Amino acid sequence: MLEQFGILGEEVAPVLRKEFAAGRPSGVADGLTHASLVARRDAGAGEEPHPTAGPPPDRASITGATGSGAPILGAPARLPAG
């Protein structure tokens, strides 16, 4: 199995990359690879955080809660305090 992975990475993948690159329209960017991501990081590009980075959304935006205390259809029932 490891030998097959070696063949795939050393012989098959480079040929596929070359063939796909030949047919790629000029306006389409190259695919991301580990090497391209490392080069981008080292060049200082991409300093902006990932689009999903940051604090989680507030609970109301997830549950649809209105703050009025009115039950929401499909929401779990609230247990009495005590």
Secondary structure, DSSP 8 states (H G I E B T S, - for coil): -HHHHHHIIIIIHHHHHHHHHHHS-TTS-----HHHHHHHHHTT---S--TT-SS---HHHHH---SS----TT--------
